[in-house]
Amino acid sequence: MTPKSEKLPVNRFRDHNFTHELDSVVIEEPLEIRLVRKTGNQVENYSVAVTMRTPGEDLALAIGFLFTEGILHEPADVILQECVTYDNRVYVKLHPHTQIRPEQFQRNFYTTSSCGICGKASIEAISTEVAPNEYSQTIQLSTQQILQMSDKVREAQRTFHETGGLHASALLNDQLQVLQIMEDVGRHNALDKLIGEAWIQSDQNQSVRSNMSGKILFLSGRASFELLQKCAVAGISTVYCVGAPSTLAVSTAQQFDITLIGFLRQKSFNIYHQNSQFQLIET
């Protein structure tokens, strides 16, 4: 398993005294995402993006990023068994039939671990055409279930318990079972890993959007525009976050009819938008 943290020496002040100890610190390293396509005797190799991330699940991160940016569209676009990762680079092998537009990613796609849209010229440049979600399913939750969600996810955050320095994106069902959880120093990376893993687990007869149908997304931090845009692309229609949403995140939730709940605490939460598939029940 790829290490996500490293022991570093610290001088810890506690109870009026300093002690020399080792502390678990989350690892942050760059990852370059490259596309490779072979057609006949010609090999095309494109550098698409560099992101600062916590190592591990690198292929899922790359696939999720490429899908939510509109560069990939369906599982058949990628030859998964020929994708490789080494030396902080992930090479995503495209099927020869996959259509790509190099000008789509020739703008600056450098991203930091804190902001998924740094380097993009404007909101207009990253707007993605998203079809209506045909796979939406009804989700019924009680207020008590919603209030328990943070604790459920926190229990599954293994690396966070060691370092205290990672964001999480988790996929749950309406019984609050954690189906999948991804951790990363970057909020958008954690979500890309989650969506990318759903892509990898799909097959040519099943879309990522159908895989996400009826699921709940939990975000350990705040909800920003780029995270809600990724949710819209992936067909996620119910989002909970521990932190605050931005105004643009709220308008994106309204535009794509995504239930958005923020400031989720043990005793309170705010509903910023509620779609018709989400039913709040009292117990």
Disulfide bonds with the S-S distance in Angstrom:
none
